[in-house]
Amino acid sequence: MKSSERTLSIHLTLEEGNLLLEALAEQPFKTVFELIGKLNQKANECFTGGEDHNQRQKFFFTENEMALTIKALGEIPYNRVHSLLANLNKQIQVQLNDQDTSKAATAHADL
């Protein structure tokens, strides 16, 4: 991971996570194996107990990992992924807007 690369905190249900893994599994192995392993490990930590599988759990993605994930989801039929893509877009936009606001406040304070 590049030091300047941002990390995104994405909340997913077990079903959404499984859909992400299904999409990633269709990609060339050498480009996704680390991300699949990372997601599997986190899912096992979050969903192995008696947790509600419909409750969203926090997963962390680098910008590159999220771009790869969205690309993979784009190759799955739209009717299966449209709500997940809309949810991801909303979460990403909130975080990017928060980061931009934080940067602007820091720049203003430096003046």
Buried (B, 14 or more C-beta within 10 A) or exposed (E): EEEEEBEBEBEBBBEBBBBBBBBBEEBEEEEBEEBBEBBEEBBEEBBEEEEEEEEBBEBEBBBEBBEBBBEBBEEBEEEEBEEBBEBBEEBBEEBEEEEEEEEEEEEEEEE
